Amino acid sequence: MQHDVLGESALEELYEKVILPQFGIVDTISWKNHFRIGPDNHAHLFACGGARFVLVYDDYPTTDVDSLKKEFSGASIMQVALDRSGNNVTVDESITLGRDDYILRFGPGSLPHKWVYNVTGYFQLFRIE
């Protein structure tokens, strides 16, 4: 295994315990698929509570609803805001994109740091209907 890539099961666990609670997703998750949607963009499709979601990783946030409609043709897609209620796992806000309500920047706050694909970067959550 490369040092800058985590395996699928490790990614899923990180997403379930750290990333998805930032968006208010704390229930049982059923992972469906993981696939590349761009050169530095990856989609992680899952079901939770009877709904379908896609967690998008970008090395820099470029994915939006319109670009996802190309991947999920015919589906209605809406972006899910971060959960600011304080009931989630704590992430230092100094490493997020300020107060953007939809984008979570995740990674160490100081440089240099080791970049890890699908981990160190930006996350957005979309609901697919």
N, CA, C and O atoms as CSV, one atom per row, in Angstrom:
chain,resi,resn,atom,element,x,y,z
A,1,MET,N,N,0.835,-1.177,0.000
A,1,MET,CA,C,0.000,0.000,0.000
A,1,MET,C,C,0.883,1.245,0.000
A,1,MET,O,O,1.898,1.303,0.694
A,2,GLN,N,N,0.476,2.244,-0.796
A,2,GLN,CA,C,1.196,3.511,-0.794
A,2,GLN,C,C,0.955,4.233,0.517
A,2,GLN,O,O,-0.079,4.049,1.159
A,3,HIS,N,N,1.916,5.057,0.911
A,3,HIS,CA,C,1.784,5.787,2.165
A,3,HIS,C,C,0.766,6.916,2.089
A,3,HIS,O,O,0.265,7.363,3.121
A,4,ASP,N,N,0.451,7.387,0.881
A,4,ASP,CA,C,-0.470,8.511,0.754
A,4,ASP,C,C,-1.886,8.082,0.362
A,4,ASP,O,O,-2.671,8.901,-0.115
A,5,VAL,N,N,-2.214,6.803,0.561
A,5,VAL,CA,C,-3.543,6.290,0.238
A,5,VAL,C,C,-3.995,5.363,1.363
A,5,VAL,O,O,-3.242,4.492,1.798
A,6,LEU,N,N,-5.232,5.558,1.833
A,6,LEU,CA,C,-5.801,4.645,2.826
A,6,LEU,C,C,-6.685,3.631,2.122
A,6,LEU,O,O,-7.273,3.925,1.081
A,7,GLY,N,N,-6.778,2.444,2.689
A,7,GLY,CA,C,-7.645,1.411,2.141
A,7,GLY,C,C,-9.110,1.762,2.333
A,7,GLY,O,O,-9.453,2.627,3.139
A,8,GLU,N,N,-9.967,1.085,1.588
A,8,GLU,CA,C,-11.393,1.358,1.602
A,8,GLU,C,C,-12.018,1.244,2.988
A,8,GLU,O,O,-12.793,2.115,3.385
A,9,SER,N,N,-11.697,0.194,3.727
A,9,SER,CA,C,-12.308,0.025,5.053
A,9,SER,C,C,-11.837,1.102,6.028
A,9,SER,O,O,-12.622,1.555,6.861
A,10,ALA,N,N,-10.584,1.517,5.942
A,10,ALA,CA,C,-10.080,2.591,6.799
A,10,ALA,C,C,-10.751,3.915,6.461
A,10,ALA,O,O,-11.098,4.686,7.355
A,11,LEU,N,N,-10.933,4.181,5.165
A,11,LEU,CA,C,-11.628,5.409,4.746
A,11,LEU,C,C,-13.063,5.412,5.263
A,11,LEU,O,O,-13.529,6.411,5.812
A,12,GLU,N,N,-13.753,4.306,5.090
A,12,GLU,CA,C,-15.141,4.233,5.534
A,12,GLU,C,C,-15.254,4.488,7.028
A,12,GLU,O,O,-16.156,5.198,7.472
A,13,GLU,N,N,-14.355,3.922,7.795
A,13,GLU,CA,C,-14.383,4.142,9.243
A,13,GLU,C,C,-14.099,5.598,9.594
A,13,GLU,O,O,-14.774,6.168,10.452
A,14,LEU,N,N,-13.116,6.202,8.948
A,14,LEU,CA,C,-12.818,7.617,9.169
A,14,LEU,C,C,-14.024,8.483,8.814
A,14,LEU,O,O,-14.386,9.385,9.569
A,15,TYR,N,N,-14.638,8.215,7.682
A,15,TYR,CA,C,-15.799,9.000,7.260
A,15,TYR,C,C,-16.959,8.855,8.245
A,15,TYR,O,O,-17.605,9.842,8.598
A,16,GLU,N,N,-17.222,7.615,8.689
A,16,GLU,CA,C,-18.336,7.365,9.609
A,16,GLU,C,C,-18.121,8.019,10.974
A,16,GLU,O,O,-19.069,8.526,11.573
A,17,LYS,N,N,-16.895,8.010,11.464
A,17,LYS,CA,C,-16.634,8.483,12.821
A,17,LYS,C,C,-16.228,9.946,12.915
A,17,LYS,O,O,-16.408,10.569,13.962
A,18,VAL,N,N,-15.682,10.505,11.838
A,18,VAL,CA,C,-15.164,11.868,11.914
A,18,VAL,C,C,-15.816,12.818,10.913
A,18,VAL,O,O,-16.269,13.896,11.299
A,19,ILE,N,N,-15.872,12.446,9.654
A,19,ILE,CA,C,-16.330,13.375,8.617
A,19,ILE,C,C,-17.859,13.496,8.589
A,19,ILE,O,O,-18.380,14.608,8.673
A,20,LEU,N,N,-18.576,12.398,8.474
A,20,LEU,CA,C,-20.033,12.463,8.346
A,20,LEU,C,C,-20.742,13.064,9.558
A,20,LEU,O,O,-21.753,13.741,9.369
A,21,PRO,N,N,-20.275,12.858,10.791
A,21,PRO,CA,C,-20.919,13.557,11.907
A,21,PRO,C,C,-20.877,15.085,11.774
A,21,PRO,O,O,-21.710,15.774,12.363
A,22,GLN,N,N,-19.940,15.610,11.025
A,22,GLN,CA,C,-19.883,17.056,10.796
A,22,GLN,C,C,-21.113,17.545,10.022
A,22,GLN,O,O,-21.482,18.718,10.090
A,23,PHE,N,N,-21.737,16.615,9.282
A,23,PHE,CA,C,-22.934,16.935,8.506
A,23,PHE,C,C,-24.205,16.406,9.184
A,23,PHE,O,O,-25.284,16.437,8.593
A,24,GLY,N,N,-24.074,15.924,10.419
A,24,GLY,CA,C,-25.220,15.419,11.160
A,24,GLY,C,C,-25.560,13.971,10.895
A,24,GLY,O,O,-26.600,13.494,11.348
A,25,ILE,N,N,-24.709,13.253,10.172
A,25,ILE,CA,C,-24.948,11.833,9.864
A,25,ILE,C,C,-24.237,10.998,10.937
A,25,ILE,O,O,-23.012,10.876,10.940
A,26,VAL,N,N,-25.034,10.430,11.843
A,26,VAL,CA,C,-24.453,9.626,12.920
A,26,VAL,C,C,-25.093,8.244,13.010
A,26,VAL,O,O,-24.738,7.448,13.880
A,27,ASP,N,N,-26.036,7.959,12.112
A,27,ASP,CA,C,-26.719,6.666,12.111
A,27,ASP,C,C,-25.914,5.625,11.336
A,27,ASP,O,O,-24.868,5.936,10.766
A,28,THR,N,N,-26.406,4.398,11.321
A,28,THR,CA,C,-25.761,3.314,10.603
A,28,THR,C,C,-25.738,3.613,9.106
A,28,THR,O,O,-26.728,4.052,8.521
A,29,ILE,N,N,-24.586,3.362,8.514
A,29,ILE,CA,C,-24.359,3.654,7.102
A,29,ILE,C,C,-24.132,2.350,6.355
A,29,ILE,O,O,-23.481,1.432,6.853
A,30,SER,N,N,-24.685,2.292,5.147
A,30,SER,CA,C,-24.448,1.164,4.257
A,30,SER,C,C,-23.736,1.703,3.017
A,30,SER,O,O,-24.349,2.378,2.190
A,31,TRP,N,N,-22.447,1.405,2.890
A,31,TRP,CA,C,-21.661,1.895,1.765
A,31,TRP,C,C,-22.050,1.156,0.504
A,31,TRP,O,O,-22.188,-0.067,0.514
A,32,LYS,N,N,-22.230,1.892,-0.586
A,32,LYS,CA,C,-22.662,1.304,-1.852
A,32,LYS,C,C,-21.563,1.289,-2.903
A,32,LYS,O,O,-21.390,0.294,-3.606
A,33,ASN,N,N,-20.818,2.389,-3.014
A,33,ASN,CA,C,-19.824,2.486,-4.080
A,33,ASN,C,C,-18.860,3.628,-3.786
A,33,ASN,O,O,-19.209,4.601,-3.117
A,34,HIS,N,N,-17.646,3.491,-4.296
A,34,HIS,CA,C,-16.620,4.531,-4.228
A,34,HIS,C,C,-16.076,4.684,-5.650
A,34,HIS,O,O,-15.622,3.708,-6.247
A,35,PHE,N,N,-16.120,5.900,-6.193
A,35,PHE,CA,C,-15.647,6.057,-7.561
A,35,PHE,C,C,-15.115,7.472,-7.806
A,35,PHE,O,O,-15.499,8.434,-7.140
A,36,ARG,N,N,-14.225,7.552,-8.778
A,36,ARG,CA,C,-13.602,8.828,-9.158
A,36,ARG,C,C,-14.560,9.602,-10.054
A,36,ARG,O,O,-15.154,9.039,-10.974
A,37,ILE,N,N,-14.709,10.910,-9.776
A,37,ILE,CA,C,-15.561,11.753,-10.609
A,37,ILE,C,C,-14.769,12.879,-11.269
A,37,ILE,O,O,-15.341,13.715,-11.969
A,38,GLY,N,N,-13.475,12.904,-11.053
A,38,GLY,CA,C,-12.601,13.902,-11.661
A,38,GLY,C,C,-11.172,13.552,-11.345
A,38,GLY,O,O,-10.915,12.555,-10.671
A,39,PRO,N,N,-10.235,14.349,-11.819
A,39,PRO,CA,C,-8.827,14.010,-11.592
A,39,PRO,C,C,-8.436,13.986,-10.117
A,39,PRO,O,O,-7.613,13.166,-9.710
A,40,ASP,N,N,-9.014,14.868,-9.319
A,40,ASP,CA,C,-8.730,14.924,-7.881
A,40,ASP,C,C,-10.021,14.962,-7.077
A,40,ASP,O,O,-10.099,15.613,-6.035
A,41,ASN,N,N,-11.027,14.259,-7.573
A,41,ASN,CA,C,-12.344,14.253,-6.958
A,41,ASN,C,C,-12.832,12.813,-6.866
A,41,ASN,O,O,-12.696,12.038,-7.812
A,42,HIS,N,N,-13.395,12.469,-5.730
A,42,HIS,CA,C,-13.864,11.108,-5.526
A,42,HIS,C,C,-15.240,11.164,-4.864
A,42,HIS,O,O,-15.487,12.020,-4.014
A,43,ALA,N,N,-16.134,10.256,-5.251
A,43,ALA,CA,C,-17.478,10.181,-4.685
A,43,ALA,C,C,-17.615,8.896,-3.887
A,43,ALA,O,O,-17.152,7.835,-4.306
A,44,HIS,N,N,-18.259,9.006,-2.732
A,44,HIS,CA,C,-18.482,7.870,-1.845
A,44,HIS,C,C,-19.991,7.771,-1.606
A,44,HIS,O,O,-20.556,8.536,-0.826
A,45,LEU,N,N,-20.627,6.828,-2.281
A,45,LEU,CA,C,-22.069,6.667,-2.248
A,45,LEU,C,C,-22.462,5.763,-1.086
A,45,LEU,O,O,-21.862,4.709,-0.874
A,46,PHE,N,N,-23.492,6.194,-0.324
A,46,PHE,CA,C,-23.955,5.386,0.804
A,46,PHE,C,C,-25.435,5.649,1.057
A,46,PHE,O,O,-26.014,6.618,0.567
A,47,ALA,N,N,-26.025,4.748,1.840
A,47,ALA,CA,C,-27.412,4.900,2.273
A,47,ALA,C,C,-27.434,5.041,3.782
A,47,ALA,O,O,-26.632,4.438,4.494
A,48,CYS,N,N,-28.370,5.851,4.253
A,48,CYS,CA,C,-28.519,6.061,5.694
A,48,CYS,C,C,-29.952,6.494,5.968
A,48,CYS,O,O,-30.438,7.459,5.377
A,49,GLY,N,N,-30.623,5.787,6.857
A,49,GLY,CA,C,-31.985,6.158,7.211
A,49,GLY,C,C,-32.950,6.181,6.051
A,49,GLY,O,O,-33.863,7.006,6.025
A,50,GLY,N,N,-32.769,5.288,5.086
A,50,GLY,CA,C,-33.662,5.212,3.942
A,50,GLY,C,C,-33.370,6.225,2.844
A,50,GLY,O,O,-34.091,6.272,1.848
A,51,ALA,N,N,-32.326,7.040,3.006
A,51,ALA,CA,C,-31.969,8.037,1.995
A,51,ALA,C,C,-30.616,7.697,1.390
A,51,ALA,O,O,-29.788,7.034,2.013
A,52,ARG,N,N,-30.407,8.172,0.147
A,52,ARG,CA,C,-29.112,7.993,-0.514
A,52,ARG,C,C,-28.323,9.298,-0.448
A,52,ARG,O,O,-28.866,10.387,-0.636
A,53,PHE,N,N,-27.031,9.155,-0.178
A,53,PHE,CA,C,-26.140,10.297,-0.084
A,53,PHE,C,C,-24.860,10.012,-0.863
A,53,PHE,O,O,-24.520,8.861,-1.135
A,54,VAL,N,N,-24.169,11.079,-1.210
A,54,VAL,CA,C,-22.828,10.943,-1.764
A,54,VAL,C,C,-21.942,11.949,-1.038
A,54,VAL,O,O,-22.200,13.153,-1.039
A,55,LEU,N,N,-20.891,11.420,-0.420
A,55,LEU,CA,C,-19.867,12.252,0.205
A,55,LEU,C,C,-18.809,12.479,-0.856
A,55,LEU,O,O,-18.261,11.522,-1.405
A,56,VAL,N,N,-18.516,13.742,-1.151
A,56,VAL,CA,C,-17.558,14.074,-2.193
A,56,VAL,C,C,-16.281,14.592,-1.563
A,56,VAL,O,O,-16.303,15.493,-0.725
A,57,TYR,N,N,-15.166,14.006,-1.981
A,57,TYR,CA,C,-13.841,14.478,-1.598
A,57,TYR,C,C,-13.253,15.241,-2.782
A,57,TYR,O,O,-13.281,14.758,-3.914
A,58,ASP,N,N,-12.724,16.429,-2.519
A,58,ASP,CA,C,-11.995,17.216,-3.518
A,58,ASP,C,C,-10.674,17.643,-2.907
A,58,ASP,O,O,-10.623,17.979,-1.724
A,59,ASP,N,N,-9.599,17.637,-3.696
A,59,ASP,CA,C,-8.372,18.205,-3.142
A,59,ASP,C,C,-8.518,19.720,-3.028
A,59,ASP,O,O,-7.859,20.343,-2.197
A,60,TYR,N,N,-9.383,20.321,-3.861
A,60,TYR,CA,C,-9.816,21.714,-3.737
A,60,TYR,C,C,-11.278,21.727,-4.151
A,60,TYR,O,O,-11.619,21.111,-5.161
A,61,PRO,N,N,-12.153,22.398,-3.420
A,61,PRO,CA,C,-13.594,22.254,-3.645
A,61,PRO,C,C,-14.081,22.805,-4.988
A,61,PRO,O,O,-14.245,24.013,-5.162
A,62,THR,N,N,-14.306,21.894,-5.924
A,62,THR,CA,C,-14.800,22.274,-7.243
A,62,THR,C,C,-16.104,21.568,-7.607
A,62,THR,O,O,-16.777,21.977,-8.553
A,63,THR,N,N,-16.471,20.523,-6.878
A,63,THR,CA,C,-17.688,19.774,-7.181
A,63,THR,C,C,-18.901,20.571,-6.710
A,63,THR,O,O,-18.892,21.163,-5.631
A,64,ASP,N,N,-19.944,20.575,-7.541
A,64,ASP,CA,C,-21.192,21.230,-7.163
A,64,ASP,C,C,-22.365,20.379,-7.639
A,64,ASP,O,O,-22.167,19.327,-8.247
A,65,VAL,N,N,-23.581,20.834,-7.362
A,65,VAL,CA,C,-24.776,20.074,-7.720
A,65,VAL,C,C,-24.817,19.801,-9.222
A,65,VAL,O,O,-25.120,18.685,-9.642
A,66,ASP,N,N,-24.513,20.813,-10.028
A,66,ASP,CA,C,-24.569,20.628,-11.483
A,66,ASP,C,C,-23.598,19.569,-11.972
A,66,ASP,O,O,-23.944,18.774,-12.845
A,67,SER,N,N,-22.391,19.543,-11.426
A,67,SER,CA,C,-21.432,18.523,-11.869
A,67,SER,C,C,-21.860,17.128,-11.422
A,67,SER,O,O,-21.589,16.152,-12.121
A,68,LEU,N,N,-22.519,17.016,-10.278
A,68,LEU,CA,C,-22.998,15.706,-9.826
A,68,LEU,C,C,-24.188,15.219,-10.648
A,68,LEU,O,O,-24.390,14.013,-10.787
A,69,LYS,N,N,-24.971,16.136,-11.191
A,69,LYS,CA,C,-26.104,15.725,-12.024
A,69,LYS,C,C,-25.629,14.954,-13.248
A,69,LYS,O,O,-26.371,14.136,-13.790
A,70,LYS,N,N,-24.417,15.203,-13.683
A,70,LYS,CA,C,-23.851,14.448,-14.801
A,70,LYS,C,C,-23.565,12.996,-14.392
A,70,LYS,O,O,-23.686,12.079,-15.204
A,71,GLU,N,N,-23.190,12.803,-13.142
A,71,GLU,CA,C,-22.899,11.455,-12.626
A,71,GLU,C,C,-24.177,10.686,-12.294
A,71,GLU,O,O,-24.225,9.466,-12.447
A,72,PHE,N,N,-25.204,11.391,-11.844
A,72,PHE,CA,C,-26.451,10.770,-11.414
A,72,PHE,C,C,-27.597,11.346,-12.251
A,72,PHE,O,O,-28.485,12.018,-11.726
A,73,SER,N,N,-27.566,11.078,-13.527
A,73,SER,CA,C,-28.548,11.664,-14.437
A,73,SER,C,C,-29.968,11.294,-14.029
A,73,SER,O,O,-30.258,10.152,-13.672
A,74,GLY,N,N,-30.835,12.283,-14.091
A,74,GLY,CA,C,-32.227,12.067,-13.745
A,74,GLY,C,C,-32.539,12.171,-12.272
A,74,GLY,O,O,-33.713,12.176,-11.901
A,75,ALA,N,N,-31.534,12.254,-11.416
A,75,ALA,CA,C,-31.755,12.333,-9.971
A,75,ALA,C,C,-31.850,13.787,-9.526
A,75,ALA,O,O,-31.257,14.683,-10.126
A,76,SER,N,N,-32.599,13.987,-8.480
A,76,SER,CA,C,-32.638,15.284,-7.822
A,76,SER,C,C,-31.525,15.289,-6.773
A,76,SER,O,O,-31.426,14.365,-5.966
A,77,ILE,N,N,-30.695,16.323,-6.785
A,77,ILE,CA,C,-29.550,16.378,-5.879
A,77,ILE,C,C,-29.589,17.681,-5.111
A,77,ILE,O,O,-29.777,18.750,-5.691
A,78,MET,N,N,-29.409,17.587,-3.794
A,78,MET,CA,C,-29.315,18.804,-2.981
A,78,MET,C,C,-28.153,18.704,-2.023
A,78,MET,O,O,-27.844,17.630,-1.507
A,79,GLN,N,N,-27.518,19.826,-1.791
A,79,GLN,CA,C,-26.349,19.854,-0.923
A,79,GLN,C,C,-26.791,19.909,0.535
A,79,GLN,O,O,-27.759,20.591,0.873
A,80,VAL,N,N,-26.074,19.186,1.394
A,80,VAL,CA,C,-26.372,19.119,2.818
A,80,VAL,C,C,-25.407,20.040,3.561
A,80,VAL,O,O,-24.198,20.007,3.330
A,81,ALA,N,N,-25.952,20.852,4.448
A,81,ALA,CA,C,-25.131,21.795,5.213
A,81,ALA,C,C,-24.438,21.086,6.365
A,81,ALA,O,O,-24.882,20.036,6.830
A,82,LEU,N,N,-23.347,21.679,6.811
A,82,LEU,CA,C,-22.674,21.205,8.014
A,82,LEU,C,C,-23.598,21.358,9.206
A,82,LEU,O,O,-24.415,22.278,9.253
A,83,ASP,N,N,-23.472,20.462,10.164
A,83,ASP,CA,C,-24.272,20.501,11.385
A,83,ASP,C,C,-23.516,21.335,12.412
A,83,ASP,O,O,-22.483,20.901,12.922
A,84,ARG,N,N,-24.012,22.507,12.714
A,84,ARG,CA,C,-23.345,23.416,13.658
A,84,ARG,C,C,-23.931,23.318,15.063
A,84,ARG,O,O,-23.705,24.198,15.894
A,85,SER,N,N,-24.690,22.239,15.332
A,85,SER,CA,C,-25.369,22.119,16.625
A,85,SER,C,C,-24.428,21.764,17.768
A,85,SER,O,O,-24.796,21.903,18.935
A,86,GLY,N,N,-23.230,21.311,17.452
A,86,GLY,CA,C,-22.295,20.929,18.507
A,86,GLY,C,C,-22.455,19.496,18.959
A,86,GLY,O,O,-21.768,19.063,19.884
A,87,ASN,N,N,-23.347,18.748,18.328
A,87,ASN,CA,C,-23.584,17.358,18.711
A,87,ASN,C,C,-22.745,16.381,17.912
A,87,ASN,O,O,-23.029,15.183,17.904
A,88,ASN,N,N,-21.730,16.869,17.250
A,88,ASN,CA,C,-20.913,16.006,16.408
A,88,ASN,C,C,-19.487,15.917,16.941
A,88,ASN,O,O,-19.167,16.476,17.990
A,89,VAL,N,N,-18.653,15.220,16.216
A,89,VAL,CA,C,-17.245,15.103,16.579
A,89,VAL,C,C,-16.583,16.452,16.356
A,89,VAL,O,O,-16.816,17.086,15.326
A,90,THR,N,N,-15.770,16.900,17.289
A,90,THR,CA,C,-15.159,18.217,17.189
A,90,THR,C,C,-14.051,18.244,16.147
A,90,THR,O,O,-13.147,17.408,16.158
A,91,VAL,N,N,-14.133,19.214,15.250
A,91,VAL,CA,C,-13.076,19.492,14.281
A,91,VAL,C,C,-12.715,20.951,14.455
A,91,VAL,O,O,-13.598,21.807,14.512
A,92,ASP,N,N,-11.437,21.244,14.541
A,92,ASP,CA,C,-10.976,22.610,14.740
A,92,ASP,C,C,-11.446,23.489,13.581
A,92,ASP,O,O,-11.071,23.256,12.432
A,93,GLU,N,N,-12.267,24.499,13.882
A,93,GLU,CA,C,-12.817,25.355,12.830
A,93,GLU,C,C,-11.742,26.165,12.122
A,93,GLU,O,O,-11.987,26.682,11.033
A,94,SER,N,N,-10.563,26.288,12.709
A,94,SER,CA,C,-9.505,27.054,12.054
A,94,SER,C,C,-9.026,26.365,10.789
A,94,SER,O,O,-8.359,26.989,9.963
A,95,ILE,N,N,-9.357,25.076,10.620
A,95,ILE,CA,C,-8.933,24.376,9.407
A,95,ILE,C,C,-10.059,24.219,8.406
A,95,ILE,O,O,-9.884,23.557,7.383
A,96,THR,N,N,-11.220,24.818,8.679
A,96,THR,CA,C,-12.297,24.787,7.697
A,96,THR,C,C,-12.232,26.051,6.853
A,96,THR,O,O,-11.421,26.940,7.115
A,97,LEU,N,N,-13.082,26.130,5.847
A,97,LEU,CA,C,-13.118,27.316,4.981
A,97,LEU,C,C,-13.915,28.420,5.659
A,97,LEU,O,O,-14.970,28.817,5.162
A,98,GLY,N,N,-13.435,28.910,6.764
A,98,GLY,CA,C,-14.164,29.951,7.471
A,98,GLY,C,C,-15.503,29.423,7.938
A,98,GLY,O,O,-15.576,28.377,8.582
A,99,ARG,N,N,-16.561,30.143,7.615
A,99,ARG,CA,C,-17.896,29.739,8.041
A,99,ARG,C,C,-18.733,29.230,6.870
A,99,ARG,O,O,-19.956,29.366,6.895
A,100,ASP,N,N,-18.113,28.650,5.849
A,100,ASP,CA,C,-18.891,28.072,4.758
A,100,ASP,C,C,-19.765,26.967,5.337
A,100,ASP,O,O,-19.272,26.069,6.020
A,101,ASP,N,N,-21.047,27.035,5.066
A,101,ASP,CA,C,-21.985,26.087,5.663
A,101,ASP,C,C,-22.045,24.737,4.968
A,101,ASP,O,O,-22.758,23.844,5.425
A,102,TYR,N,N,-21.308,24.567,3.866
A,102,TYR,CA,C,-21.413,23.336,3.095
A,102,TYR,C,C,-20.085,22.614,2.872
A,102,TYR,O,O,-20.083,21.458,2.448
A,103,ILE,N,N,-18.982,23.256,3.141
A,103,ILE,CA,C,-17.676,22.661,2.827
A,103,ILE,C,C,-16.861,22.488,4.106
A,103,ILE,O,O,-16.700,23.420,4.894
A,104,LEU,N,N,-16.356,21.274,4.289
A,104,LEU,CA,C,-15.485,20.973,5.421
A,104,LEU,C,C,-14.074,20.751,4.900
A,104,LEU,O,O,-13.838,19.857,4.086
A,105,ARG,N,N,-13.145,21.560,5.366
A,105,ARG,CA,C,-11.730,21.325,5.054
A,105,ARG,C,C,-11.179,20.466,6.163
A,105,ARG,O,O,-11.350,20.775,7.343
A,106,PHE,N,N,-10.518,19.388,5.791
A,106,PHE,CA,C,-10.019,18.455,6.788
A,106,PHE,C,C,-8.538,18.200,6.572
A,106,PHE,O,O,-8.115,17.894,5.457
A,107,GLY,N,N,-7.751,18.324,7.627
A,107,GLY,CA,C,-6.328,18.056,7.564
A,107,GLY,C,C,-5.615,18.840,8.642
A,107,GLY,O,O,-6.230,19.641,9.346
A,108,PRO,N,N,-4.333,18.614,8.773
A,108,PRO,CA,C,-3.572,19.332,9.786
A,108,PRO,C,C,-3.533,20.822,9.487
A,108,PRO,O,O,-3.514,21.233,8.326
A,109,GLY,N,N,-3.523,21.621,10.539
A,109,GLY,CA,C,-3.536,23.063,10.371
A,109,GLY,C,C,-2.190,23.675,10.088
A,109,GLY,O,O,-2.118,24.852,9.735
A,110,SER,N,N,-1.129,22.925,10.229
A,110,SER,CA,C,0.202,23.501,10.023
A,110,SER,C,C,0.900,22.823,8.848
A,110,SER,O,O,0.577,21.693,8.481
A,111,LEU,N,N,1.840,23.517,8.282
A,111,LEU,CA,C,2.638,22.983,7.174
A,111,LEU,C,C,4.059,22.775,7.644
A,111,LEU,O,O,4.479,23.509,8.538
A,112,PRO,N,N,4.821,21.862,7.135
A,112,PRO,CA,C,4.384,20.897,6.126
A,112,PRO,C,C,3.579,19.767,6.761
A,112,PRO,O,O,3.702,19.494,7.955
A,113,HIS,N,N,2.770,19.127,5.961
A,113,HIS,CA,C,2.053,17.944,6.424
A,113,HIS,C,C,1.971,16.939,5.283
A,113,HIS,O,O,2.164,17.281,4.116
A,114,LYS,N,N,1.688,15.729,5.634
A,114,LYS,CA,C,1.570,14.661,4.649
A,114,LYS,C,C,0.182,14.694,4.035
A,114,LYS,O,O,-0.818,14.577,4.743
A,115,TRP,N,N,0.118,14.854,2.721
A,115,TRP,CA,C,-1.147,14.847,2.003
A,115,TRP,C,C,-1.578,13.404,1.792
A,115,TRP,O,O,-0.777,12.571,1.368
A,116,VAL,N,N,-2.827,13.104,2.082
A,116,VAL,CA,C,-3.368,11.760,1.916
A,116,VAL,C,C,-4.626,11.859,1.061
A,116,VAL,O,O,-5.584,12.535,1.438
A,117,TYR,N,N,-4.627,11.186,-0.094
A,117,TYR,CA,C,-5.763,11.222,-1.012
A,117,TYR,C,C,-7.015,10.686,-0.333
A,117,TYR,O,O,-6.962,9.668,0.357
A,118,ASN,N,N,-8.140,11.366,-0.525
A,118,ASN,CA,C,-9.433,11.037,0.068
A,118,ASN,C,C,-9.513,11.346,1.555
A,118,ASN,O,O,-10.497,10.996,2.206
A,119,VAL,N,N,-8.486,12.001,2.106
A,119,VAL,CA,C,-8.499,12.383,3.519
A,119,VAL,C,C,-8.180,13.866,3.668
A,119,VAL,O,O,-9.007,14.632,4.163
A,120,THR,N,N,-6.999,14.269,3.247
A,120,THR,CA,C,-6.554,15.648,3.412
A,120,THR,C,C,-7.126,16.480,2.277
A,120,THR,O,O,-6.629,16.429,1.152
A,121,GLY,N,N,-8.144,17.229,2.561
A,121,GLY,CA,C,-8.780,18.018,1.513
A,121,GLY,C,C,-10.124,18.544,1.962
A,121,GLY,O,O,-10.307,18.913,3.122
A,122,TYR,N,N,-11.065,18.576,1.031
A,122,TYR,CA,C,-12.363,19.202,1.258
A,122,TYR,C,C,-13.477,18.183,1.057
A,122,TYR,O,O,-13.414,17.345,0.157
A,123,PHE,N,N,-14.497,18.265,1.908
A,123,PHE,CA,C,-15.619,17.355,1.839
A,123,PHE,C,C,-16.919,18.121,1.709
A,123,PHE,O,O,-17.112,19.167,2.329
A,124,GLN,N,N,-17.808,17.577,0.887
A,124,GLN,CA,C,-19.166,18.082,0.756
A,124,GLN,C,C,-20.095,16.885,0.735
A,124,GLN,O,O,-19.727,15.809,0.263
A,125,LEU,N,N,-21.296,17.077,1.246
A,125,LEU,CA,C,-22.287,15.999,1.284
A,125,LEU,C,C,-23.503,16.411,0.463
A,125,LEU,O,O,-23.986,17.539,0.563
A,126,PHE,N,N,-23.990,15.468,-0.355
A,126,PHE,CA,C,-25.147,15.702,-1.196
A,126,PHE,C,C,-26.155,14.580,-0.988
A,126,PHE,O,O,-25.788,13.414,-0.847
A,127,ARG,N,N,-27.423,14.949,-0.972
A,127,ARG,CA,C,-28.503,13.950,-0.892
A,127,ARG,C,C,-29.023,13.726,-2.304
A,127,ARG,O,O,-29.222,14.678,-3.059
A,128,ILE,N,N,-29.244,12.463,-2.655
A,128,ILE,CA,C,-29.695,12.078,-3.985
A,128,ILE,C,C,-31.107,11.505,-3.863
A,128,ILE,O,O,-31.352,10.572,-3.098
A,129,GLU,N,N,-32.014,12.078,-4.624
A,129,GLU,CA,C,-33.418,11.588,-4.573
A,129,GLU,C,C,-33.873,11.187,-5.956
A,129,GLU,O,O,-35.012,10.753,-6.129
